[in-house]
Amino acid sequence: MTEKIEYDNRIYVGATTEDCKVIHLALSEGKRLTIDGDGHIYDDTERWIADGKERKNNA
């Protein structure tokens, strides 16, 4: 099992426009998201909901 860390909008972004929408919706509903080393983003029920990537300008 791949280690998951808490999703942080300042560090990560959705891989596609659709992923960004799904992530935004989940966060606006108060869901706690995690991301694994492969870029899979999971909701608080451990369901894979989107793909993400590290932001280029996270400085």
CHARMM internal coordinates of N, CA and C (Angstrom, degrees):
IC EDIT
DIST 1 N 1 CA 1.4443
DIST 1 CA 1 C 1.5246
ANGL 1 N 1 CA 1 C 109.13
DIST 1 C 2 N 1.3196
ANGL 1 CA 1 C 2 N 115.55
DIHE 1 N 1 CA 1 C 2 N 134.01
DIST 2 N 2 CA 1.4512
ANGL 1 C 2 N 2 CA 121.53
DIHE 1 CA 1 C 2 N 2 CA -179.38
DIST 2 CA 2 C 1.5224
ANGL 2 N 2 CA 2 C 110.47
DIHE 1 C 2 N 2 CA 2 C -79.36
DIST 2 C 3 N 1.3208
ANGL 2 CA 2 C 3 N 116.31
DIHE 2 N 2 CA 2 C 3 N 138.78
DIST 3 N 3 CA 1.4637
ANGL 2 C 3 N 3 CA 120.80
DIHE 2 CA 2 C 3 N 3 CA 179.00
DIST 3 CA 3 C 1.5230
ANGL 3 N 3 CA 3 C 109.88
DIHE 2 C 3 N 3 CA 3 C -67.78
DIST 3 C 4 N 1.3190
ANGL 3 CA 3 C 4 N 116.40
DIHE 3 N 3 CA 3 C 4 N 137.90
DIST 4 N 4 CA 1.4555
ANGL 3 C 4 N 4 CA 122.00
DIHE 3 CA 3 C 4 N 4 CA 178.93
DIST 4 CA 4 C 1.5244
ANGL 4 N 4 CA 4 C 109.12
DIHE 3 C 4 N 4 CA 4 C -113.21
DIST 4 C 5 N 1.3169
ANGL 4 CA 4 C 5 N 115.15
DIHE 4 N 4 CA 4 C 5 N 143.10
DIST 5 N 5 CA 1.4555
ANGL 4 C 5 N 5 CA 120.64
DIHE 4 CA 4 C 5 N 5 CA 176.19
DIST 5 CA 5 C 1.5259
ANGL 5 N 5 CA 5 C 108.60
DIHE 4 C 5 N 5 CA 5 C -122.34
DIST 5 C 6 N 1.3254
ANGL 5 CA 5 C 6 N 116.22
DIHE 5 N 5 CA 5 C 6 N 161.75
DIST 6 N 6 CA 1.4521
ANGL 5 C 6 N 6 CA 120.36
DIHE 5 CA 5 C 6 N 6 CA -178.73
DIST 6 CA 6 C 1.5289
ANGL 6 N 6 CA 6 C 110.13
DIHE 5 C 6 N 6 CA 6 C -65.46
DIST 6 C 7 N 1.3266
ANGL 6 CA 6 C 7 N 115.70
DIHE 6 N 6 CA 6 C 7 N 134.09
DIST 7 N 7 CA 1.4605
ANGL 6 C 7 N 7 CA 122.12
DIHE 6 CA 6 C 7 N 7 CA 178.87
DIST 7 CA 7 C 1.5255
ANGL 7 N 7 CA 7 C 109.19
DIHE 6 C 7 N 7 CA 7 C -72.03
DIST 7 C 8 N 1.3226
ANGL 7 CA 7 C 8 N 116.68
DIHE 7 N 7 CA 7 C 8 N 133.30
DIST 8 N 8 CA 1.4647
ANGL 7 C 8 N 8 CA 122.45
DIHE 7 CA 7 C 8 N 8 CA -179.80
DIST 8 CA 8 C 1.5269
ANGL 8 N 8 CA 8 C 108.04
DIHE 7 C 8 N 8 CA 8 C -130.40
DIST 8 C 9 N 1.3354
ANGL 8 CA 8 C 9 N 116.75
DIHE 8 N 8 CA 8 C 9 N 118.31
DIST 9 N 9 CA 1.4672
ANGL 8 C 9 N 9 CA 121.82
DIHE 8 CA 8 C 9 N 9 CA -179.05
DIST 9 CA 9 C 1.5210
ANGL 9 N 9 CA 9 C 113.32
DIHE 8 C 9 N 9 CA 9 C -59.51
DIST 9 C 10 N 1.3144
ANGL 9 CA 9 C 10 N 117.21
DIHE 9 N 9 CA 9 C 10 N -23.06
DIST 10 N 10 CA 1.4649
ANGL 9 C 10 N 10 CA 119.78
DIHE 9 CA 9 C 10 N 10 CA 179.97
DIST 10 CA 10 C 1.5222
ANGL 10 N 10 CA 10 C 111.39
DIHE 9 C 10 N 10 CA 10 C -75.08
DIST 10 C 11 N 1.3424
ANGL 10 CA 10 C 11 N 116.98
DIHE 10 N 10 CA 10 C 11 N -21.05
DIST 11 N 11 CA 1.4610
ANGL 10 C 11 N 11 CA 121.34
DIHE 10 CA 10 C 11 N 11 CA -176.17
DIST 11 CA 11 C 1.5279
ANGL 11 N 11 CA 11 C 111.87
DIHE 10 C 11 N 11 CA 11 C -108.28
DIST 11 C 12 N 1.3315
ANGL 11 CA 11 C 12 N 117.11
DIHE 11 N 11 CA 11 C 12 N -36.43
DIST 12 N 12 CA 1.4636
ANGL 11 C 12 N 12 CA 121.77
DIHE 11 CA 11 C 12 N 12 CA -173.94
DIST 12 CA 12 C 1.5229
ANGL 12 N 12 CA 12 C 111.81
DIHE 11 C 12 N 12 CA 12 C -118.13
DIST 12 C 13 N 1.3248
ANGL 12 CA 12 C 13 N 115.07
DIHE 12 N 12 CA 12 C 13 N 158.52
DIST 13 N 13 CA 1.4528
ANGL 12 C 13 N 13 CA 122.54
DIHE 12 CA 12 C 13 N 13 CA 177.97
DIST 13 CA 13 C 1.5308
ANGL 13 N 13 CA 13 C 107.43
DIHE 12 C 13 N 13 CA 13 C -143.90
DIST 13 C 14 N 1.3158
ANGL 13 CA 13 C 14 N 117.06
DIHE 13 N 13 CA 13 C 14 N 156.95
DIST 14 N 14 CA 1.4575
ANGL 13 C 14 N 14 CA 120.60
DIHE 13 CA 13 C 14 N 14 CA 176.77
DIST 14 CA 14 C 1.5185
ANGL 14 N 14 CA 14 C 111.18
DIHE 13 C 14 N 14 CA 14 C -63.74
DIST 14 C 15 N 1.3219
ANGL 14 CA 14 C 15 N 116.48
DIHE 14 N 14 CA 14 C 15 N 148.29
DIST 15 N 15 CA 1.4690
ANGL 14 C 15 N 15 CA 121.22
DIHE 14 CA 14 C 15 N 15 CA -178.17
DIST 15 CA 15 C 1.5254
ANGL 15 N 15 CA 15 C 111.78
DIHE 14 C 15 N 15 CA 15 C -72.72
DIST 15 C 16 N 1.3271
ANGL 15 CA 15 C 16 N 117.58
DIHE 15 N 15 CA 15 C 16 N -29.63
DIST 16 N 16 CA 1.4640
ANGL 15 C 16 N 16 CA 122.61
DIHE 15 CA 15 C 16 N 16 CA 179.26
DIST 16 CA 16 C 1.5270
ANGL 16 N 16 CA 16 C 108.83
DIHE 15 C 16 N 16 CA 16 C -131.64
DIST 16 C 17 N 1.3114
ANGL 16 CA 16 C 17 N 115.93
DIHE 16 N 16 CA 16 C 17 N 170.94
DIST 17 N 17 CA 1.4612
ANGL 16 C 17 N 17 CA 120.66
DIHE 16 CA 16 C 17 N 17 CA 176.66
DIST 17 CA 17 C 1.5217
ANGL 17 N 17 CA 17 C 110.38
DIHE 16 C 17 N 17 CA 17 C -60.28
DIST 17 C 18 N 1.3210
ANGL 17 CA 17 C 18 N 117.03
DIHE 17 N 17 CA 17 C 18 N -40.54
DIST 18 N 18 CA 1.4691
ANGL 17 C 18 N 18 CA 120.85
DIHE 17 CA 17 C 18 N 18 CA 178.74
DIST 18 CA 18 C 1.5275
ANGL 18 N 18 CA 18 C 111.00
DIHE 17 C 18 N 18 CA 18 C -63.85
DIST 18 C 19 N 1.3240
ANGL 18 CA 18 C 19 N 117.37
DIHE 18 N 18 CA 18 C 19 N -42.44
DIST 19 N 19 CA 1.4687
ANGL 18 C 19 N 19 CA 120.88
DIHE 18 CA 18 C 19 N 19 CA 177.21
DIST 19 CA 19 C 1.5251
ANGL 19 N 19 CA 19 C 110.44
DIHE 18 C 19 N 19 CA 19 C -60.02
DIST 19 C 20 N 1.3357
ANGL 19 CA 19 C 20 N 116.78
DIHE 19 N 19 CA 19 C 20 N -42.22
DIST 20 N 20 CA 1.4738
ANGL 19 C 20 N 20 CA 120.70
DIHE 19 CA 19 C 20 N 20 CA 179.28
DIST 20 CA 20 C 1.5218
ANGL 20 N 20 CA 20 C 110.55
DIHE 19 C 20 N 20 CA 20 C -59.96
DIST 20 C 21 N 1.3316
ANGL 20 CA 20 C 21 N 117.19
DIHE 20 N 20 CA 20 C 21 N -41.69
DIST 21 N 21 CA 1.4623
ANGL 20 C 21 N 21 CA 121.23
DIHE 20 CA 20 C 21 N 21 CA 179.88
DIST 21 CA 21 C 1.5228
ANGL 21 N 21 CA 21 C 111.46
DIHE 20 C 21 N 21 CA 21 C -64.64
DIST 21 C 22 N 1.3333
ANGL 21 CA 21 C 22 N 116.53
DIHE 21 N 21 CA 21 C 22 N -43.51
DIST 22 N 22 CA 1.4645
ANGL 21 C 22 N 22 CA 121.08
DIHE 21 CA 21 C 22 N 22 CA 179.93
DIST 22 CA 22 C 1.5271
ANGL 22 N 22 CA 22 C 110.38
DIHE 21 C 22 N 22 CA 22 C -64.01
DIST 22 C 23 N 1.3194
ANGL 22 CA 22 C 23 N 117.00
DIHE 22 N 22 CA 22 C 23 N -43.54
DIST 23 N 23 CA 1.4649
ANGL 22 C 23 N 23 CA 121.61
DIHE 22 CA 22 C 23 N 23 CA 179.20
DIST 23 CA 23 C 1.5305
ANGL 23 N 23 CA 23 C 110.16
DIHE 22 C 23 N 23 CA 23 C -62.87
DIST 23 C 24 N 1.3296
ANGL 23 CA 23 C 24 N 116.57
DIHE 23 N 23 CA 23 C 24 N -46.95
DIST 24 N 24 CA 1.4686
ANGL 23 C 24 N 24 CA 120.93
DIHE 23 CA 23 C 24 N 24 CA 179.55
DIST 24 CA 24 C 1.5260
ANGL 24 N 24 CA 24 C 110.82
DIHE 23 C 24 N 24 CA 24 C -59.03
DIST 24 C 25 N 1.3236
ANGL 24 CA 24 C 25 N 116.98
DIHE 24 N 24 CA 24 C 25 N -45.23
DIST 25 N 25 CA 1.4620
ANGL 24 C 25 N 25 CA 121.07
DIHE 24 CA 24 C 25 N 25 CA 179.68
DIST 25 CA 25 C 1.5230
ANGL 25 N 25 CA 25 C 110.85
DIHE 24 C 25 N 25 CA 25 C -61.26
DIST 25 C 26 N 1.3246
ANGL 25 CA 25 C 26 N 117.17
DIHE 25 N 25 CA 25 C 26 N -46.28
DIST 26 N 26 CA 1.4697
ANGL 25 C 26 N 26 CA 120.83
DIHE 25 CA 25 C 26 N 26 CA -179.30
DIST 26 CA 26 C 1.5259
ANGL 26 N 26 CA 26 C 111.10
DIHE 25 C 26 N 26 CA 26 C -61.91
DIST 26 C 27 N 1.3318
ANGL 26 CA 26 C 27 N 116.84
DIHE 26 N 26 CA 26 C 27 N -44.08
DIST 27 N 27 CA 1.4610
ANGL 26 C 27 N 27 CA 120.00
DIHE 26 CA 26 C 27 N 27 CA -179.99
DIST 27 CA 27 C 1.5276
ANGL 27 N 27 CA 27 C 111.40
DIHE 26 C 27 N 27 CA 27 C -67.19
DIST 27 C 28 N 1.3251
ANGL 27 CA 27 C 28 N 117.45
DIHE 27 N 27 CA 27 C 28 N -37.09
DIST 28 N 28 CA 1.4645
ANGL 27 C 28 N 28 CA 119.87
DIHE 27 CA 27 C 28 N 28 CA 179.15
DIST 28 CA 28 C 1.5250
ANGL 28 N 28 CA 28 C 111.65
DIHE 27 C 28 N 28 CA 28 C -68.23
DIST 28 C 29 N 1.3374
ANGL 28 CA 28 C 29 N 116.72
DIHE 28 N 28 CA 28 C 29 N -22.73
DIST 29 N 29 CA 1.4611
ANGL 28 C 29 N 29 CA 121.63
DIHE 28 CA 28 C 29 N 29 CA 175.85
DIST 29 CA 29 C 1.5228
ANGL 29 N 29 CA 29 C 111.81
DIHE 28 C 29 N 29 CA 29 C -86.84
DIST 29 C 30 N 1.3252
ANGL 29 CA 29 C 30 N 116.89
DIHE 29 N 29 CA 29 C 30 N 1.81
DIST 30 N 30 CA 1.4561
ANGL 29 C 30 N 30 CA 121.32
DIHE 29 CA 29 C 30 N 30 CA 177.03
DIST 30 CA 30 C 1.5129
ANGL 30 N 30 CA 30 C 114.44
DIHE 29 C 30 N 30 CA 30 C 83.13
DIST 30 C 31 N 1.3196
ANGL 30 CA 30 C 31 N 117.97
DIHE 30 N 30 CA 30 C 31 N 14.66
DIST 31 N 31 CA 1.4704
ANGL 30 C 31 N 31 CA 120.32
DIHE 30 CA 30 C 31 N 31 CA 179.98
DIST 31 CA 31 C 1.5208
ANGL 31 N 31 CA 31 C 110.04
DIHE 30 C 31 N 31 CA 31 C -76.47
DIST 31 C 32 N 1.3126
ANGL 31 CA 31 C 32 N 115.00
DIHE 31 N 31 CA 31 C 32 N 145.72
DIST 32 N 32 CA 1.4598
ANGL 31 C 32 N 32 CA 122.06
DIHE 31 CA 31 C 32 N 32 CA 177.13
DIST 32 CA 32 C 1.5159
ANGL 32 N 32 CA 32 C 107.42
DIHE 31 C 32 N 32 CA 32 C -93.81
DIST 32 C 33 N 1.3301
ANGL 32 CA 32 C 33 N 116.78
DIHE 32 N 32 CA 32 C 33 N 122.48
DIST 33 N 33 CA 1.4562
ANGL 32 C 33 N 33 CA 121.09
DIHE 32 CA 32 C 33 N 33 CA -176.46
DIST 33 CA 33 C 1.5216
ANGL 33 N 33 CA 33 C 110.83
DIHE 32 C 33 N 33 CA 33 C -107.53
DIST 33 C 34 N 1.3371
ANGL 33 CA 33 C 34 N 114.63
DIHE 33 N 33 CA 33 C 34 N 150.17
DIST 34 N 34 CA 1.4595
ANGL 33 C 34 N 34 CA 121.21
DIHE 33 CA 33 C 34 N 34 CA 173.84
DIST 34 CA 34 C 1.5203
ANGL 34 N 34 CA 34 C 108.12
DIHE 33 C 34 N 34 CA 34 C -128.16
DIST 34 C 35 N 1.3239
ANGL 34 CA 34 C 35 N 116.14
DIHE 34 N 34 CA 34 C 35 N 158.93
DIST 35 N 35 CA 1.4600
ANGL 34 C 35 N 35 CA 122.13
DIHE 34 CA 34 C 35 N 35 CA 178.13
DIST 35 CA 35 C 1.5187
ANGL 35 N 35 CA 35 C 108.46
DIHE 34 C 35 N 35 CA 35 C -132.70
DIST 35 C 36 N 1.3333
ANGL 35 CA 35 C 36 N 116.48
DIHE 35 N 35 CA 35 C 36 N 141.67
DIST 36 N 36 CA 1.4630
ANGL 35 C 36 N 36 CA 119.74
DIHE 35 CA 35 C 36 N 36 CA 178.40
DIST 36 CA 36 C 1.5318
ANGL 36 N 36 CA 36 C 109.83
DIHE 35 C 36 N 36 CA 36 C -103.53
DIST 36 C 37 N 1.3037
ANGL 36 CA 36 C 37 N 116.15
DIHE 36 N 36 CA 36 C 37 N 178.42
DIST 37 N 37 CA 1.4564
ANGL 36 C 37 N 37 CA 122.15
DIHE 36 CA 36 C 37 N 37 CA -176.98
DIST 37 CA 37 C 1.5114
ANGL 37 N 37 CA 37 C 114.33
DIHE 36 C 37 N 37 CA 37 C -64.68
DIST 37 C 38 N 1.3300
ANGL 37 CA 37 C 38 N 117.19
DIHE 37 N 37 CA 37 C 38 N -18.82
DIST 38 N 38 CA 1.4620
ANGL 37 C 38 N 38 CA 121.50
DIHE 37 CA 37 C 38 N 38 CA 178.44
DIST 38 CA 38 C 1.5219
ANGL 38 N 38 CA 38 C 111.82
DIHE 37 C 38 N 38 CA 38 C -90.82
DIST 38 C 39 N 1.3407
ANGL 38 CA 38 C 39 N 118.03
DIHE 38 N 38 CA 38 C 39 N -0.22
DIST 39 N 39 CA 1.4495
ANGL 38 C 39 N 39 CA 122.02
DIHE 38 CA 38 C 39 N 39 CA 179.28
DIST 39 CA 39 C 1.5111
ANGL 39 N 39 CA 39 C 114.78
DIHE 38 C 39 N 39 CA 39 C 86.58
DIST 39 C 40 N 1.3311
ANGL 39 CA 39 C 40 N 117.29
DIHE 39 N 39 CA 39 C 40 N 10.61
DIST 40 N 40 CA 1.4624
ANGL 39 C 40 N 40 CA 120.82
DIHE 39 CA 39 C 40 N 40 CA 177.18
DIST 40 CA 40 C 1.5226
ANGL 40 N 40 CA 40 C 109.06
DIHE 39 C 40 N 40 CA 40 C -81.21
DIST 40 C 41 N 1.3264
ANGL 40 CA 40 C 41 N 116.09
DIHE 40 N 40 CA 40 C 41 N 130.36
DIST 41 N 41 CA 1.4656
ANGL 40 C 41 N 41 CA 121.33
DIHE 40 CA 40 C 41 N 41 CA -179.07
DIST 41 CA 41 C 1.5200
ANGL 41 N 41 CA 41 C 108.26
DIHE 40 C 41 N 41 CA 41 C -105.98
DIST 41 C 42 N 1.3346
ANGL 41 CA 41 C 42 N 115.54
DIHE 41 N 41 CA 41 C 42 N 131.09
DIST 42 N 42 CA 1.4614
ANGL 41 C 42 N 42 CA 123.18
DIHE 41 CA 41 C 42 N 42 CA -176.18
DIST 42 CA 42 C 1.5201
ANGL 42 N 42 CA 42 C 109.86
DIHE 41 C 42 N 42 CA 42 C -117.71
DIST 42 C 43 N 1.3262
ANGL 42 CA 42 C 43 N 115.93
DIHE 42 N 42 CA 42 C 43 N 147.59
DIST 43 N 43 CA 1.4571
ANGL 42 C 43 N 43 CA 119.71
DIHE 42 CA 42 C 43 N 43 CA 174.72
DIST 43 CA 43 C 1.5244
ANGL 43 N 43 CA 43 C 109.54
DIHE 42 C 43 N 43 CA 43 C -87.94
DIST 43 C 44 N 1.3239
ANGL 43 CA 43 C 44 N 115.94
DIHE 43 N 43 CA 43 C 44 N -175.08
DIST 44 N 44 CA 1.4665
ANGL 43 C 44 N 44 CA 119.75
DIHE 43 CA 43 C 44 N 44 CA -175.16
DIST 44 CA 44 C 1.5256
ANGL 44 N 44 CA 44 C 113.62
DIHE 43 C 44 N 44 CA 44 C -72.15
DIST 44 C 45 N 1.3454
ANGL 44 CA 44 C 45 N 117.95
DIHE 44 N 44 CA 44 C 45 N -4.33
DIST 45 N 45 CA 1.4698
ANGL 44 C 45 N 45 CA 120.99
DIHE 44 CA 44 C 45 N 45 CA 173.59
DIST 45 CA 45 C 1.5248
ANGL 45 N 45 CA 45 C 110.88
DIHE 44 C 45 N 45 CA 45 C -99.96
DIST 45 C 46 N 1.3484
ANGL 45 CA 45 C 46 N 116.69
DIHE 45 N 45 CA 45 C 46 N 8.71
DIST 46 N 46 CA 1.4643
ANGL 45 C 46 N 46 CA 124.28
DIHE 45 CA 45 C 46 N 46 CA -179.43
DIST 46 CA 46 C 1.5319
ANGL 46 N 46 CA 46 C 112.79
DIHE 45 C 46 N 46 CA 46 C 71.14
DIST 46 C 47 N 1.3312
ANGL 46 CA 46 C 47 N 116.89
DIHE 46 N 46 CA 46 C 47 N 18.58
DIST 47 N 47 CA 1.4680
ANGL 46 C 47 N 47 CA 121.22
DIHE 46 CA 46 C 47 N 47 CA 178.03
DIST 47 CA 47 C 1.5222
ANGL 47 N 47 CA 47 C 109.03
DIHE 46 C 47 N 47 CA 47 C -88.13
DIST 47 C 48 N 1.3135
ANGL 47 CA 47 C 48 N 116.69
DIHE 47 N 47 CA 47 C 48 N 133.48
DIST 48 N 48 CA 1.4590
ANGL 47 C 48 N 48 CA 122.80
DIHE 47 CA 47 C 48 N 48 CA 178.63
DIST 48 CA 48 C 1.5211
ANGL 48 N 48 CA 48 C 107.65
DIHE 47 C 48 N 48 CA 48 C -72.56
DIST 48 C 49 N 1.3332
ANGL 48 CA 48 C 49 N 117.85
DIHE 48 N 48 CA 48 C 49 N 116.54
DIST 49 N 49 CA 1.4669
ANGL 48 C 49 N 49 CA 120.45
DIHE 48 CA 48 C 49 N 49 CA -174.65
DIST 49 CA 49 C 1.5257
ANGL 49 N 49 CA 49 C 113.72
DIHE 48 C 49 N 49 CA 49 C -112.55
DIST 49 C 50 N 1.3255
ANGL 49 CA 49 C 50 N 118.14
DIHE 49 N 49 CA 49 C 50 N -21.24
DIST 50 N 50 CA 1.4634
ANGL 49 C 50 N 50 CA 119.99
DIHE 49 CA 49 C 50 N 50 CA -175.81
DIST 50 CA 50 C 1.5241
ANGL 50 N 50 CA 50 C 110.25
DIHE 49 C 50 N 50 CA 50 C -164.06
DIST 50 C 51 N 1.3127
ANGL 50 CA 50 C 51 N 114.81
DIHE 50 N 50 CA 50 C 51 N 171.25
DIST 51 N 51 CA 1.4555
ANGL 50 C 51 N 51 CA 122.18
DIHE 50 CA 50 C 51 N 51 CA 172.79
DIST 51 CA 51 C 1.5173
ANGL 51 N 51 CA 51 C 108.11
DIHE 50 C 51 N 51 CA 51 C -111.23
DIST 51 C 52 N 1.3207
ANGL 51 CA 51 C 52 N 115.99
DIHE 51 N 51 CA 51 C 52 N 146.23
DIST 52 N 52 CA 1.4529
ANGL 51 C 52 N 52 CA 120.33
DIHE 51 CA 51 C 52 N 52 CA -179.30
DIST 52 CA 52 C 1.5107
ANGL 52 N 52 CA 52 C 111.56
DIHE 51 C 52 N 52 CA 52 C -136.81
DIST 52 C 53 N 1.3139
ANGL 52 CA 52 C 53 N 113.96
DIHE 52 N 52 CA 52 C 53 N 171.63
DIST 53 N 53 CA 1.4590
ANGL 52 C 53 N 53 CA 120.76
DIHE 52 CA 52 C 53 N 53 CA 177.42
DIST 53 CA 53 C 1.5203
ANGL 53 N 53 CA 53 C 108.52
DIHE 52 C 53 N 53 CA 53 C -148.87
DIST 53 C 54 N 1.3073
ANGL 53 CA 53 C 54 N 115.76
DIHE 53 N 53 CA 53 C 54 N 163.39
DIST 54 N 54 CA 1.4588
ANGL 53 C 54 N 54 CA 120.37
DIHE 53 CA 53 C 54 N 54 CA -179.99
DIST 54 CA 54 C 1.5299
ANGL 54 N 54 CA 54 C 108.65
DIHE 53 C 54 N 54 CA 54 C -75.62
DIST 54 C 55 N 1.3178
ANGL 54 CA 54 C 55 N 114.99
DIHE 54 N 54 CA 54 C 55 N 138.82
DIST 55 N 55 CA 1.4658
ANGL 54 C 55 N 55 CA 119.42
DIHE 54 CA 54 C 55 N 55 CA 177.94
DIST 55 CA 55 C 1.5226
ANGL 55 N 55 CA 55 C 110.16
DIHE 54 C 55 N 55 CA 55 C -65.82
DIST 55 C 56 N 1.3001
ANGL 55 CA 55 C 56 N 116.92
DIHE 55 N 55 CA 55 C 56 N 147.02
DIST 56 N 56 CA 1.4590
ANGL 55 C 56 N 56 CA 121.08
DIHE 55 CA 55 C 56 N 56 CA 178.11
DIST 56 CA 56 C 1.5110
ANGL 56 N 56 CA 56 C 111.37
DIHE 55 C 56 N 56 CA 56 C -75.62
DIST 56 C 57 N 1.3284
ANGL 56 CA 56 C 57 N 118.26
DIHE 56 N 56 CA 56 C 57 N -31.52
DIST 57 N 57 CA 1.4645
ANGL 56 C 57 N 57 CA 122.69
DIHE 56 CA 56 C 57 N 57 CA -175.76
DIST 57 CA 57 C 1.5168
ANGL 57 N 57 CA 57 C 111.72
DIHE 56 C 57 N 57 CA 57 C -113.19
DIST 57 C 58 N 1.3315
ANGL 57 CA 57 C 58 N 116.99
DIHE 57 N 57 CA 57 C 58 N 52.85
DIST 58 N 58 CA 1.4750
ANGL 57 C 58 N 58 CA 120.26
DIHE 57 CA 57 C 58 N 58 CA -177.14
DIST 58 CA 58 C 1.5237
ANGL 58 N 58 CA 58 C 112.58
DIHE 57 C 58 N 58 CA 58 C -89.23
DIST 58 C 59 N 1.3124
ANGL 58 CA 58 C 59 N 118.03
DIHE 58 N 58 CA 58 C 59 N 21.27
DIST 59 N 59 CA 1.4647
ANGL 58 C 59 N 59 CA 121.31
DIHE 58 CA 58 C 59 N 59 CA -179.92
DIST 59 CA 59 C 1.5067
ANGL 59 N 59 CA 59 C 111.94
DIHE 58 C 59 N 59 CA 59 C -80.30
END
COOR INIT
IC SEED 1 N 1 CA 1 C
IC BUILD
